[in-house]
Amino acid sequence: DIRHEPSKKDVENYKKLVKLGFNPLIVATKADKVSRGLLDKHISIIKKTMGTLPDTPVIPFSAVTKDGRDEIWEYMNYFMEEIKLA
């Protein structure tokens, strides 16, 4: 939920995935509940709290407005192609 700082469990799970060699995608839900002008601020808080790697994407998403849906699909499709090439 983009409106709140990541929980301790969120941070632990992220760090475990990174330790295993993954670069997880962070989907920040309920983006429609935050004004567009504050999205970058909330994304910054998520990145700082989680201690993300520089290339970890954080995509704001709204199930109501579908904002962010295309970006998530693009990210997933990109990595599916990478798996096919490997």
C-alpha positions as CSV (number, residue, x, y, z in Angstrom):
1,D,0.0,0.0,0.0
2,I,1.8,3.1,-1.3
3,R,0.2,5.2,1.5
4,H,2.2,3.4,4.2
5,E,5.9,2.7,4.8
6,P,6.8,-0.9,4.0
7,S,6.5,-3.3,7.0
8,K,9.4,-5.0,8.6
9,K,8.2,-8.2,6.8
10,D,8.2,-6.4,3.5
11,V,11.8,-5.3,4.0
12,E,12.8,-8.8,5.1
13,N,11.2,-10.5,2.1
14,Y,12.8,-8.0,-0.3
15,K,16.3,-8.6,1.2
16,K,15.8,-12.4,1.0
17,L,15.0,-12.2,-2.6
18,V,18.0,-10.0,-3.4
19,K,20.2,-12.3,-1.4
20,L,19.0,-15.2,-3.6
21,G,20.0,-13.2,-6.7
22,F,16.7,-11.8,-7.8
23,N,15.9,-8.2,-8.6
24,P,12.3,-8.0,-7.5
25,L,9.6,-5.7,-8.9
26,I,7.9,-3.7,-6.2
27,V,4.2,-3.0,-6.9
28,A,3.0,-0.1,-4.8
29,T,-0.8,-0.7,-4.6
30,K,-3.6,1.8,-4.0
31,A,-1.9,4.5,-6.1
32,D,-5.3,6.1,-6.7
33,K,-5.4,7.0,-3.0
34,V,-2.4,9.3,-3.3
35,S,-2.3,12.5,-5.4
36,R,-0.2,12.4,-8.5
37,G,2.0,15.1,-7.1
38,L,2.9,13.0,-4.1
39,L,3.6,9.7,-5.9
40,D,7.3,10.3,-6.2
41,K,7.6,11.2,-2.5
42,H,5.9,7.9,-1.5
43,I,8.0,5.9,-3.9
44,S,11.1,7.5,-2.5
45,I,10.0,6.5,1.1
46,I,9.4,2.9,-0.1
47,K,12.9,2.8,-1.7
48,K,14.6,4.3,1.3
49,T,12.8,2.1,3.9
50,M,13.4,-1.0,1.9
51,G,17.0,-0.1,1.1
52,T,16.4,-1.0,-2.6
53,L,19.1,-1.5,-5.1
54,P,19.4,1.4,-7.6
55,D,17.8,-0.7,-10.4
56,T,14.9,-2.1,-8.4
57,P,11.7,-0.8,-10.0
58,V,8.8,0.5,-7.9
59,I,5.6,0.8,-9.9
60,P,2.6,2.5,-8.5
61,F,-0.6,0.6,-9.3
62,S,-4.3,1.1,-8.9
63,A,-6.8,-1.7,-9.3
64,V,-9.5,1.0,-9.5
65,T,-8.0,3.1,-12.4
66,K,-5.7,0.4,-13.8
67,D,-2.8,3.0,-13.6
68,G,0.5,1.1,-13.7
69,R,-1.0,-2.1,-15.2
70,D,0.8,-1.6,-18.6
71,E,4.1,-1.0,-16.9
72,I,3.8,-4.1,-14.8
73,W,3.0,-6.2,-17.9
74,E,5.9,-4.7,-19.8
75,Y,8.3,-5.6,-17.0
76,M,7.0,-9.1,-16.8
77,N,7.1,-9.6,-20.6
78,Y,10.6,-8.3,-20.7
79,F,11.8,-10.9,-18.2
80,M,9.8,-13.7,-19.8
81,E,11.8,-12.9,-23.0
82,E,15.0,-13.0,-21.1
83,I,14.2,-16.4,-19.7
84,K,13.5,-17.7,-23.2
85,L,16.8,-16.4,-24.4
86,A,18.7,-18.1,-21.6
